[in-house]
Every structure is written in structure tokens, then in C-alpha cells.
Amino acid sequence: MSGSLLFCICLAYFVAAYFIYGGFLKRVFAIDPKRPTPAHTNYDGIDYVPTPRMVLFGHHFASIAGPGPIVGPIMAAYFGWLPALIWILIGCVFVGAFHDFAALTISVRNQGKSISSIMERLMGFAGRQIFLIFCIACLILIVAIFTLLIAGMFASIPAVATASLTFIAMAPIFALCTLKGGMSLRNSSFIFVPLVFLTVAFGNACPLDLTSFGLSAQGATYIWIAVLAIYIFAASVVPVQWLLQPRDYLNSFLLYGMLLLGFVSILAYNPDIKMSSFNGMEAITADGNLTALVPALFIFIACGACSGFHALVASGTTSKQINSEKDLVPIGYGGMIVEGILGVMALVAVMAMDPSVFMELGKNQPMAFATGIASFSTALGIPEVYSKIFISLAISAFMMTSLDTATRLGRFLWQEVFMPKRKQAADDSATAAAPVLAPWRRTITNTFVAALIIVGASMLMALSGSAASIWPIFGASNQLMAALTFLAITLYLLMKESKWYIAFFPMLFMLVMSLWGIVQIVQQQWGGNLVLVCSGLFLLVMALLMVAVGIAIIAQHLRLRRTTGVSHVQLN
């Protein structure tokens, strides 16, 4: 079987899954386009803003994608392409896309509140606080790691820096034309989308190389870290329609262009599969260590199959911009399906490499992807060097999107963690007044103060270099976040007297795999890296506490159902 035939089969599978399983979930959650969404009922012009489906899909997809769908499958390919492919196909459809859609839908049904706020309704104030602290720690880590990656890329590939800064400058101009200039989204897109692709050539022609000013490579990286800190602070406080939405919308076309280039190149080149389908239950992975297939496979491949970070995006920003419930399946479920397609594309890009080439090139996953697709594009008459630059720029673009989204989410969650215990009667009302906060709470939850704290903590971690050393525990914690989100989805469906088991079994699987992975990391690092050991033990304790609370809530719910026929929690 050739790589192009395999890719086409997978593409057909994903399309069928979107309509069949996506349609099934649409019925389970009783999607109703007539039901008003928080973007309308809670409109504030800053966070709650009704957004056209195409614009919001671009923002949501670019935010959740990041480098994950590329990095994860290529990391897992050291075990052979077949285990990675199976997990992407099954995980994306029945776990990841369901996870994203359910988190988005439940948030929309609960006034656009975050998944942590919904957990308070399901698991009490203590459950909310545990989950919030867990999520904030993960987001600070995400911001730190992505800042280091992007700053390093800007320093080493100055053309990427020029193009990315141009994107940022174009975003408010695009917003001004559509919001104040009287131009329709279509007409503005006809002007600005071609300009996005021209920035690729502009960046290549005018690379912003800071070393030409006498700075060392390390000094240039520090400067870019400072620039990124200023940008993400602004992105987390400026109204979404003036920076975040337009930048993500425009950047999404780079991502679509990369997907189109990859798809057409794979069909035209028709690569042969040279990689082994299965290399055994253990393999030497990119870090040079002998690693067991289970649970590493399910931790390496996160975004291409299931990622807990997506629930924070779905419930933190996307749910506040949904114009109609009819957009929930295309954005929530469809966004993850496209990410699964990107994951398969990443696999095909390296499956055609000689094993000896992949063993070395696979250590730099984005470069391996860019090299593989660029080699395929020669069948279209496109020089390999230009394709490689374009793909690298596209990867950096949606890394930037994930960076500013994670910062904004961190700001939201920091504000939430200091909010008092909810009062159900008031909080269930769309028009409920905001709680009266003590002066110290008002200060610590101020939008600018909260954003400054998140950015400051992330930059301190980035400058210390400790973020990179915690990357292994981040992968496991990301999947653990997905398991805990599935716990909330299970409770939601159980209390709605719906098919709760479709969430329970994915929750159980993700919980076992992530906890298993964390235990392995703690064992490997015991007596060595104290940060990883303490982080792993902290995550284990929090996860077990959340599971214990969840079991208690389920038992209480079933007991009340038997005795009174009524749940103790009423949900929308």
C-alpha cells in the first residue's frame, strides 16, 4: 500500500466519522439552534462576542492545533507507523473529538463558563479549586515552553520572526476594515489573505536577524522572549475581536494552505512506505531511551487523538463566541477531526523516509515534517527549499496562536480561582449580577493584574530554562487533564439521564494511561530531577482526589435517584 492510498482511506474514514458519530453526539446532547448562546445573552464586546462560524473555526482550530498533531505522531513513529495510526483513528473520533465537542457544548449550556466552573456544580467548591490550580500550572508551563520554542525559532530563522510580526500588525488593520470600515468579511479576506501569504516572501526577503546588531544567539533569544511577553500580555487583555480573532483567522489560512499543500503533494508524489509498521512493544525513542509502547503511545500522541488543553480552549474562549448551537458540531467535533487528519499527514511525511534517516531526523519533529512534505512537493514542481520555509512559517504561526490563547486562558482561570463559592440560585441566571468582591479580591482578579501574573510567572520559568526539563511530565499532565474533563462529562450525562457510559469508558482509559505514565516518570527520575518527581507526585495526588470526589458524587447521585427520583444537581 502506498502512502497516498493510506492517506485517502484515512480521510474517507474521518469524513464518515464526522457525519455518523458527530451526528450521534448531536442527538445525545440535543443540539437546538433556537437556544440562545452566551455570546448573545452575556454580550460584553470583549470576551462574549457572537462570531461567524468560519472566523471562530479558524480561531479554535489554530488555538488547539499548535505543534502537537505533528510532534506527537512523529515521536510515536519510533514504535512503527501502525500503532500511531490506530490510536489517531480511534482516539480522534471516539475520544478527542467527543471530548472537545462535549466540553464546548456543556460550557455553552452553562453561560459560557469554563470547565472548572462547571466542575464546581458537579463536584463542589473543593473540586473546582483543585482542578483550577492544576490547570493554571499546566497553562503557565505551556506558555513558558511555547515562548522558548518560538523565541528560539525567531533567533535561528529570522524570516519566521519577520512574517510573524507582520501577521500581528495586520490583525488590527483587518479588524478595523471589517468592524469599522464597512467592509464585509468576504471582501476583507480577498485583500488580506493573499497578503498573509506574501508575508512569507517578505519574511524571506527581509529576515529580522538580531545577531546582525552584534547580539549573540542567546542574546537574540532573550530579546525575543521579552517581545513575546509584551505581545501575549496585550493579546490576553485586548478585546478578542481586535487582535485574537483576526490574527487567528488570518493565520488559519496559512494552516489550511499547509494542509492543502500536504494533501496535494502526497497524492502527486505517491510515496512508498519504507518505515516498519511495528517495531515491538519497546523502542529507542527520540530521547535515546528505551521506552515501552504502553503507556508512551497515548502520552506522545495528544493533540492528534485527545488533549486536555482543548477543553480549556473550548470552554475558556470558544464557548463565549459561539453564535448558534448549530455551530457546535462543526467547530467542536470538526476542529478535532481536521487535527486528526493533520496527525495522519505527519505520519505519512515520515513513513516514506529511510529508517536510518528517520532515526536521526525524527529528533526534530517539525523539521522532519517539513522535510517530508517538502520532498513530496517536488512532484508539483515546487522547489523543496521554498516548501520547507513555508511549512516552517505555518508551524510557527499556529504555535503563536496557541501561545496567546494559553495566556488568555491562564488569565481567566487565575481570576476564577479567587472567586468565592458560587450561589446556585444566582449563578444559574444569565442576568445574575457579578458577586461583590473584597478589595483584595478585586485587585488580584483585575484583568491587567491577572494577565501580568500569568505572563510574569511564565517568563520566569522560561528564562530559568526549567520549563524544557518538565516537558515529559507536561505530556502526561495534559492527558490527565483530558481524563478529568471526561469525568465532568460523565457526571453531566449521568445527571441528564443520558448515555453517560460513552464518556465513562474514555475517561477510565485516559485516567489509567496518564497515571501510569506519571508513575513511570517519577520512577525514572527518582533520586535525579527533583522538579519532575515533585510535579509527578503533585499531579498524582490531585488526580486521585478528583477521582475520589467524582466517585462520591456518582454514588450520591445514584442513591438520590433510587430514593427520591431527583438528582441533587440540576443542569442545563
C-alpha positions as CSV (number, residue, x, y, z in Angstrom):
1,M,0.0,0.0,0.0
2,S,1.3,3.5,-0.9
3,G,1.3,6.4,1.4
4,S,-1.3,8.3,-0.7
5,L,-3.7,5.4,-0.7
6,L,-3.4,5.1,3.0
7,F,-4.0,8.8,3.5
8,C,-7.1,8.8,1.3
9,I,-8.6,5.8,3.2
10,C,-8.0,7.7,6.5
11,L,-9.5,10.9,5.0
12,A,-12.7,9.0,4.0
13,Y,-12.9,7.4,7.5
14,F,-12.7,10.8,9.1
15,V,-15.4,12.3,6.9
16,A,-17.7,9.4,7.6
17,A,-17.0,9.6,11.3
18,Y,-17.9,13.3,11.4
19,F,-21.4,12.7,10.0
20,I,-22.1,9.4,11.8
21,Y,-20.6,9.7,15.2
22,G,-20.8,13.5,15.2
23,G,-24.5,13.2,14.3
24,F,-25.0,10.7,17.1
25,L,-23.5,13.1,19.6
26,K,-25.6,15.9,18.2
27,R,-28.7,13.9,19.2
28,V,-27.3,12.8,22.6
29,F,-26.7,16.4,23.6
30,A,-30.0,17.6,21.9
31,I,-28.4,20.5,19.9
32,D,-31.0,23.2,19.4
33,P,-30.2,26.1,17.1
34,K,-33.1,28.1,18.6
35,R,-31.5,28.1,22.1
36,P,-29.7,31.4,22.7
37,T,-26.0,31.2,23.3
38,P,-23.9,33.1,25.9
39,A,-22.4,35.2,23.1
40,H,-25.8,36.9,22.8
41,T,-27.2,36.6,26.4
42,N,-23.9,37.7,28.0
43,Y,-22.6,40.0,25.3
44,D,-19.9,42.4,26.6
45,G,-17.9,43.3,23.5
46,I,-14.7,41.9,25.0
47,D,-15.0,38.1,25.7
48,Y,-18.6,37.4,24.8
49,V,-18.9,38.2,21.1
50,P,-21.1,36.4,18.5
51,T,-18.7,35.3,15.8
52,P,-19.2,33.9,12.3
53,R,-18.6,30.2,12.1
54,M,-15.7,30.5,9.7
55,V,-13.9,33.0,11.8
56,L,-14.4,31.1,15.0
57,F,-13.4,27.8,13.4
58,G,-10.1,29.4,12.4
59,H,-9.5,30.7,15.8
60,H,-10.5,27.5,17.6
61,F,-8.6,25.2,15.3
62,A,-5.4,27.3,15.2
63,S,-5.6,27.5,19.1
64,I,-5.9,23.8,19.7
65,A,-3.5,22.6,17.0
66,G,-0.1,24.1,17.9
67,P,2.7,21.7,17.1
68,G,1.0,18.7,18.8
69,P,-0.5,16.9,15.8
70,I,2.9,17.0,14.2
71,V,5.2,16.3,17.1
72,G,3.2,13.5,18.8
73,P,2.7,11.2,15.8
74,I,6.3,11.5,14.7
75,M,7.6,10.8,18.3
76,A,5.4,7.7,18.4
77,A,6.6,6.6,14.9
78,Y,9.7,5.1,16.6
79,F,7.4,2.2,17.6
80,G,6.3,1.8,13.9
81,W,3.6,3.6,12.0
82,L,0.7,1.2,12.7
83,P,0.3,1.7,16.5
84,A,0.4,5.5,16.0
85,L,-2.1,5.4,13.1
86,I,-4.6,3.1,15.1
87,W,-4.5,5.5,18.1
88,I,-5.1,8.5,15.9
89,L,-8.0,7.0,14.1
90,I,-9.8,5.6,17.1
91,G,-8.7,8.2,19.6
92,C,-9.6,11.2,17.5
93,V,-13.1,10.1,16.6
94,F,-14.3,8.4,19.8
95,V,-12.2,10.2,22.4
96,G,-10.6,13.5,21.4
97,A,-13.3,15.0,19.1
98,F,-16.0,13.8,21.6
99,H,-14.0,15.4,24.4
100,D,-13.8,18.8,22.6
101,F,-17.4,18.9,21.4
102,A,-18.8,17.9,24.9
103,A,-16.6,20.4,26.7
104,L,-17.7,23.2,24.3
105,T,-21.4,22.2,24.5
106,I,-21.6,21.9,28.3
107,S,-19.9,25.3,28.6
108,V,-22.3,26.9,26.1
109,R,-25.2,25.5,28.1
110,N,-23.8,27.0,31.3
111,Q,-23.4,30.6,30.3
112,G,-20.0,30.1,28.7
113,K,-18.4,29.2,32.0
114,S,-15.1,27.4,32.0
115,I,-14.9,23.6,32.6
116,S,-13.6,24.4,36.1
117,S,-16.7,26.4,37.0
118,I,-18.9,23.6,35.7
119,M,-16.9,21.2,37.8
120,E,-18.0,23.2,40.9
121,R,-21.6,22.5,40.0
122,L,-20.8,18.8,39.6
123,M,-18.1,18.2,42.3
124,G,-18.3,21.1,44.7
125,F,-16.0,24.0,45.6
126,A,-13.1,21.8,46.6
127,G,-13.2,20.0,43.2
128,R,-13.3,23.3,41.4
129,Q,-10.2,24.7,43.3
130,I,-8.2,21.5,42.8
131,F,-8.9,21.5,39.1
132,L,-8.2,25.2,38.7
133,I,-4.8,25.1,40.4
134,F,-3.9,22.1,38.2
135,C,-5.0,23.9,35.0
136,I,-3.2,27.1,35.9
137,A,0.1,25.2,36.5
138,C,-0.3,23.5,33.1
139,L,-1.0,26.7,31.3
140,I,2.0,28.5,32.8
141,L,4.1,25.6,31.6
142,I,2.6,25.7,28.1
143,V,3.2,29.5,27.9
144,A,6.8,29.0,29.1
145,I,7.6,26.2,26.7
146,F,6.0,27.8,23.7
147,T,7.8,31.1,24.4
148,L,11.1,29.3,24.5
149,L,10.3,27.4,21.2
150,I,9.1,30.4,19.4
151,A,11.9,32.7,20.6
152,G,14.5,30.1,19.6
153,M,12.9,29.8,16.2
154,F,12.9,33.5,15.7
155,A,16.5,33.7,16.6
156,S,17.6,30.8,14.4
157,I,15.2,31.5,11.4
158,P,14.9,35.3,11.3
159,A,12.4,35.1,8.3
160,V,9.9,33.5,10.7
161,A,10.2,36.5,13.0
162,T,9.5,39.0,10.3
163,A,6.5,37.1,9.0
164,S,5.0,36.6,12.5
165,L,5.4,40.2,13.5
166,T,3.8,41.2,10.2
167,F,0.8,38.9,11.0
168,I,0.4,40.7,14.3
169,A,0.5,44.1,12.7
170,M,-2.0,43.1,10.0
171,A,-4.6,41.8,12.5
172,P,-5.9,45.1,14.0
173,I,-6.0,46.6,10.5
174,F,-8.1,43.7,9.2
175,A,-10.4,44.1,12.2
176,L,-10.7,47.9,11.6
177,C,-11.7,47.3,8.0
178,T,-14.4,44.7,8.9
179,L,-15.7,46.3,12.2
180,K,-15.4,50.0,11.4
181,G,-14.6,50.3,7.8
182,G,-17.8,48.8,6.4
183,M,-16.1,46.0,4.5
184,S,-17.6,42.6,4.6
185,L,-15.7,39.6,5.9
186,R,-15.5,38.2,2.4
187,N,-14.2,41.4,0.8
188,S,-11.6,41.9,3.5
189,S,-10.5,38.3,3.2
190,F,-9.9,38.7,-0.5
191,I,-7.4,41.5,0.3
192,F,-5.8,40.3,3.5
193,V,-5.5,36.5,2.9
194,P,-3.2,37.0,-0.1
195,L,-1.2,39.4,2.0
196,V,-0.7,36.7,4.6
197,F,1.0,34.5,2.0
198,L,3.0,37.4,0.7
199,T,4.5,37.9,4.2
200,V,6.2,34.5,3.6
201,A,8.1,36.1,0.8
202,F,8.6,39.3,2.7
203,G,10.0,37.4,5.7
204,N,12.4,35.6,3.4
205,A,13.5,38.8,1.8
206,C,13.8,40.9,5.0
207,P,14.7,38.5,7.8
208,L,14.9,40.2,11.2
209,D,18.3,38.9,12.3
210,L,19.1,40.4,15.7
211,T,22.6,38.9,15.6
212,S,23.4,41.4,12.8
213,F,23.2,44.1,15.6
214,G,26.1,42.5,17.5
215,L,24.0,40.2,19.7
216,S,24.8,36.6,20.4
217,A,22.3,33.9,19.5
218,Q,21.5,33.6,23.2
219,G,21.1,37.4,23.5
220,A,18.8,37.4,20.5
221,T,16.7,34.7,22.1
222,Y,16.3,36.8,25.3
223,I,15.2,39.8,23.3
224,W,12.5,37.7,21.5
225,I,11.3,36.3,24.9
226,A,10.8,39.9,26.0
227,V,9.0,40.9,22.8
228,L,6.7,37.8,23.1
229,A,6.0,38.6,26.7
230,I,4.7,42.1,25.7
231,Y,2.7,40.6,22.9
232,I,1.0,37.9,24.9
233,F,0.2,40.4,27.7
234,A,-1.6,42.6,25.2
235,A,-3.3,39.6,23.5
236,S,-4.7,38.5,26.8
237,V,-6.4,41.8,27.7
238,V,-7.3,43.4,24.3
239,P,-10.9,42.6,23.2
240,V,-10.8,39.4,21.2
241,Q,-12.3,41.0,18.0
242,W,-9.4,43.4,17.7
243,L,-6.4,41.1,17.9
244,L,-7.0,37.4,18.8
245,Q,-9.9,36.7,16.4
246,P,-8.5,38.5,13.3
247,R,-4.9,37.2,13.8
248,D,-6.1,33.6,14.3
249,Y,-8.5,33.9,11.4
250,L,-5.7,35.1,9.1
251,N,-3.2,32.6,10.4
252,S,-5.7,29.8,9.9
253,F,-5.3,30.2,6.1
254,L,-1.6,29.5,6.4
255,L,-2.6,26.3,8.2
256,Y,-5.2,25.5,5.5
257,G,-2.6,26.2,2.9
258,M,-0.1,23.8,4.6
259,L,-2.8,21.1,4.8
260,L,-3.7,21.6,1.1
261,L,0.0,21.6,0.1
262,G,0.5,18.4,2.1
263,F,-2.6,16.7,0.7
264,V,-1.9,17.5,-3.0
265,S,1.8,16.7,-2.6
266,I,1.1,13.3,-1.1
267,L,-1.3,12.5,-4.0
268,A,1.1,13.7,-6.6
269,Y,4.2,12.1,-5.2
270,N,2.5,8.8,-4.2
271,P,5.3,7.9,-1.7
272,D,6.2,4.4,-0.8
273,I,6.0,3.3,2.8
274,K,9.6,2.5,3.9
275,M,9.1,2.5,7.7
276,S,8.2,-0.7,9.5
277,S,4.6,-1.0,10.6
278,F,5.6,-2.3,14.1
279,N,8.9,-2.3,15.9
280,G,7.8,-4.1,19.1
281,M,6.5,-3.2,22.5
282,E,9.7,-1.3,23.3
283,A,11.8,1.0,21.1
284,I,14.6,3.6,21.4
285,T,12.7,6.9,21.0
286,A,13.9,10.4,20.1
287,D,15.4,11.0,23.5
288,G,17.6,8.0,23.1
289,N,15.9,6.0,25.9
290,L,14.4,2.5,25.7
291,T,10.6,3.3,26.1
292,A,7.6,1.0,26.4
293,L,4.8,1.3,23.9
294,V,2.2,1.4,26.6
295,P,1.6,4.0,28.0
296,A,4.0,6.2,26.0
297,L,2.0,5.9,22.8
298,F,-1.1,7.5,24.4
299,I,1.1,10.3,26.0
300,F,3.2,11.1,23.0
301,I,0.1,11.5,20.7
302,A,-2.1,14.0,22.5
303,C,-3.4,16.7,20.1
304,G,-3.8,14.2,17.2
305,A,-6.0,12.0,19.3
306,C,-7.0,13.6,22.6
307,S,-5.7,16.6,24.5
308,G,-7.0,18.1,27.8
309,F,-5.8,21.6,26.7
310,H,-8.6,21.6,24.1
311,A,-11.2,21.6,26.9
312,L,-9.7,24.8,28.3
313,V,-9.8,26.4,24.8
314,A,-13.4,25.2,24.1
315,S,-14.8,26.3,27.4
316,G,-12.5,29.3,28.0
317,T,-12.7,31.3,24.8
318,T,-14.6,29.5,22.1
319,S,-17.9,28.9,24.0
320,K,-18.1,32.7,24.6
321,Q,-18.1,33.3,20.9
322,I,-20.5,30.6,19.6
323,N,-23.2,32.4,17.5
324,S,-25.6,29.4,17.4
325,E,-25.7,25.9,18.7
326,K,-25.7,24.7,15.1
327,D,-22.0,25.7,15.1
328,L,-21.1,23.3,18.0
329,V,-20.6,20.2,15.9
330,P,-18.6,21.8,13.0
331,I,-16.3,23.7,15.4
332,G,-16.1,21.4,18.4
333,Y,-16.1,18.0,16.7
334,G,-15.0,19.1,13.3
335,G,-12.0,21.0,14.5
336,M,-10.5,17.9,16.2
337,I,-11.3,15.8,13.1
338,V,-9.2,18.1,11.0
339,E,-6.4,17.8,13.6
340,G,-6.6,14.0,13.3
341,I,-6.1,14.5,9.5
342,L,-3.0,16.6,10.2
343,G,-1.7,13.8,12.5
344,V,-2.1,11.2,9.7
345,M,-0.4,13.6,7.3
346,A,2.6,13.9,9.7
347,L,2.9,10.1,9.9
348,V,2.8,9.8,6.1
349,A,5.5,12.5,5.9
350,V,8.0,10.3,7.8
351,M,6.7,6.9,6.7
352,A,8.4,7.4,3.3
353,M,11.8,8.1,4.9
354,D,14.6,5.5,5.1
355,P,14.7,4.2,8.6
356,S,18.2,5.4,9.2
357,V,17.2,8.9,8.0
358,F,14.1,9.0,10.3
359,M,16.0,7.8,13.3
360,E,18.1,11.0,13.2
361,L,15.7,13.5,11.7
362,G,12.8,12.4,13.9
363,K,14.5,14.0,16.9
364,N,13.4,17.4,15.4
365,Q,9.8,16.6,14.7
366,P,8.7,19.9,13.0
367,M,11.8,19.7,10.8
368,A,11.1,16.1,9.9
369,F,7.5,17.0,8.9
370,A,8.6,20.0,6.8
371,T,11.3,17.9,5.1
372,G,9.0,15.1,4.3
373,I,6.2,17.2,2.8
374,A,8.7,19.5,1.0
375,S,10.2,16.4,-0.7
376,F,6.7,15.4,-1.8
377,S,6.0,18.9,-3.2
378,T,8.7,18.5,-5.8
379,A,6.2,16.4,-7.7
380,L,4.2,19.6,-8.1
381,G,7.2,21.5,-9.5
382,I,7.7,23.4,-6.2
383,P,11.4,23.7,-5.1
384,E,11.9,21.8,-1.9
385,V,13.6,24.8,-0.2
386,Y,10.5,27.1,-0.6
387,S,8.1,24.5,0.6
388,K,10.2,23.9,3.7
389,I,10.3,27.6,4.5
390,F,6.5,27.9,4.1
391,I,5.8,24.9,6.2
392,S,8.1,26.1,9.0
393,L,6.4,29.5,8.9
394,A,3.0,27.9,9.1
395,I,4.1,25.8,12.1
396,S,5.4,28.9,13.9
397,A,2.2,30.7,13.1
398,F,-0.1,28.3,14.9
399,M,2.4,27.9,17.7
400,M,1.9,31.7,18.3
401,T,-1.8,31.2,18.3
402,S,-1.6,28.5,21.0
403,L,0.7,30.8,22.9
404,D,-1.6,33.8,23.1
405,T,-4.7,31.6,23.7
406,A,-3.0,29.8,26.6
407,T,-2.1,33.2,28.1
408,R,-5.7,34.4,27.9
409,L,-7.0,31.2,29.4
410,G,-4.4,31.5,32.2
411,R,-5.8,35.0,32.9
412,F,-9.4,33.6,33.0
413,L,-8.5,30.8,35.4
414,W,-6.4,33.0,37.7
415,Q,-9.5,35.2,38.1
416,E,-11.7,32.2,38.7
417,V,-9.6,30.7,41.4
418,F,-10.1,33.8,43.7
419,M,-13.9,34.0,43.1
420,P,-16.0,33.0,46.1
421,K,-18.1,29.9,46.3
422,R,-20.9,30.0,43.8
423,K,-24.5,30.6,44.9
424,Q,-26.5,28.3,42.7
425,A,-29.8,30.3,42.5
426,A,-27.9,33.4,41.3
427,D,-25.3,31.8,39.2
428,D,-27.9,29.8,37.2
429,S,-29.3,33.1,35.9
430,A,-27.9,34.6,32.7
431,T,-28.6,38.1,34.1
432,A,-27.2,37.4,37.6
433,A,-25.2,40.3,39.0
434,A,-21.5,39.8,39.5
435,P,-20.5,38.9,43.1
436,V,-19.4,41.7,45.3
437,L,-15.7,41.1,46.0
438,A,-13.5,42.2,48.8
439,P,-10.9,44.9,47.8
440,W,-8.0,42.4,47.8
441,R,-10.0,40.1,45.6
442,R,-10.8,42.9,43.2
443,T,-7.2,43.8,43.0
444,I,-5.9,40.2,42.5
445,T,-8.6,39.4,39.9
446,N,-8.2,42.7,37.9
447,T,-7.8,41.8,34.3
448,F,-4.4,43.5,33.9
449,V,-3.1,42.2,37.2
450,A,-4.1,38.7,36.4
451,A,-2.5,38.8,33.0
452,L,0.7,40.3,34.4
453,I,0.9,37.5,37.0
454,I,0.4,34.7,34.4
455,V,2.9,36.3,31.9
456,G,5.4,37.1,34.7
457,A,5.3,33.5,36.1
458,S,5.7,32.0,32.6
459,M,8.6,34.3,31.7
460,L,10.4,33.5,34.9
461,M,10.1,29.8,34.2
462,A,11.1,30.3,30.6
463,L,14.2,32.3,31.5
464,S,15.2,29.7,34.1
465,G,15.2,27.0,31.5
466,S,13.3,24.7,33.8
467,A,10.3,24.5,31.6
468,A,12.1,22.4,29.0
469,S,13.1,19.9,31.7
470,I,9.5,19.4,32.7
471,W,8.3,18.6,29.2
472,P,7.8,14.8,29.9
473,I,5.5,15.5,32.8
474,F,3.6,18.0,30.8
475,G,2.6,15.4,28.3
476,A,1.2,13.1,31.0
477,S,-0.5,16.0,32.7
478,N,-2.2,17.1,29.5
479,Q,-3.7,13.7,29.1
480,L,-4.6,13.7,32.8
481,M,-6.5,16.9,32.2
482,A,-8.5,15.2,29.5
483,A,-9.3,12.3,31.8
484,L,-10.6,14.8,34.5
485,T,-12.7,16.6,31.9
486,F,-14.2,13.3,30.8
487,L,-15.1,12.8,34.5
488,A,-17.1,16.0,34.4
489,I,-18.7,14.9,31.1
490,T,-19.6,11.6,32.6
491,L,-21.3,13.3,35.6
492,Y,-23.1,15.7,33.3
493,L,-24.6,12.9,31.1
494,L,-25.4,10.8,34.2
495,M,-27.3,13.6,35.8
496,K,-29.1,14.4,32.5
497,E,-30.2,10.7,32.4
498,S,-28.3,10.3,29.0
499,K,-25.8,7.9,27.7
500,W,-23.1,8.5,30.3
501,Y,-21.1,5.4,29.5
502,I,-19.9,6.9,26.2
503,A,-17.8,9.3,28.3
504,F,-17.1,6.9,31.2
505,F,-15.0,4.4,29.3
506,P,-12.8,7.0,27.6
507,M,-12.4,8.7,31.0
508,L,-11.3,5.4,32.5
509,F,-8.8,4.7,29.7
510,M,-7.3,8.1,29.7
511,L,-7.0,8.1,33.5
512,V,-5.2,4.8,33.6
513,M,-2.8,5.7,30.8
514,S,-1.9,9.2,32.2
515,L,-1.5,8.0,35.8
516,W,0.6,5.1,34.5
517,G,2.8,7.5,32.6
518,I,3.2,9.8,35.6
519,V,4.2,6.9,37.8
520,Q,6.8,5.8,35.2
521,I,8.3,9.3,35.1
522,V,8.5,9.5,38.9
523,Q,10.3,6.1,38.9
524,Q,12.7,7.1,36.2
525,Q,13.5,10.5,37.8
526,W,13.6,9.3,41.5
527,G,16.8,10.5,43.0
528,G,17.6,12.6,40.0
529,N,15.4,15.5,38.8
530,L,13.6,16.7,42.0
531,V,11.3,19.0,40.0
532,L,9.9,16.2,37.9
533,V,9.4,13.9,40.9
534,C,7.6,16.6,42.9
535,S,5.5,17.6,39.9
536,G,4.5,14.0,39.3
537,L,3.6,13.3,42.9
538,F,1.6,16.5,43.0
539,L,-0.4,15.5,39.9
540,L,-1.0,12.0,41.2
541,V,-2.4,13.4,44.5
542,M,-4.7,15.9,42.8
543,A,-5.9,13.3,40.2
544,L,-6.7,10.8,43.0
545,L,-8.5,13.4,45.0
546,M,-10.6,14.4,41.9
547,V,-11.4,10.8,41.2
548,A,-12.4,10.2,44.9
549,V,-14.7,13.2,44.8
550,G,-16.2,12.0,41.5
551,I,-16.9,8.6,42.8
552,A,-18.6,10.1,45.9
553,I,-20.7,12.3,43.7
554,I,-21.7,9.4,41.4
555,A,-22.7,7.3,44.5
556,Q,-24.7,10.2,46.0
557,H,-26.5,10.8,42.7
558,L,-27.4,7.1,42.3
559,R,-28.6,6.9,45.9
560,L,-30.8,10.0,45.5
561,R,-32.2,8.7,42.2
562,R,-33.2,5.5,44.0
563,T,-34.8,7.2,47.0
564,T,-36.3,10.4,45.5
565,G,-36.0,10.1,41.8
566,V,-34.4,13.5,41.6
567,S,-30.7,14.5,41.1
568,H,-29.0,16.8,43.7
569,V,-27.8,18.9,40.8
570,Q,-29.9,20.4,38.0
571,L,-28.1,21.1,34.8
572,N,-28.8,22.9,31.6
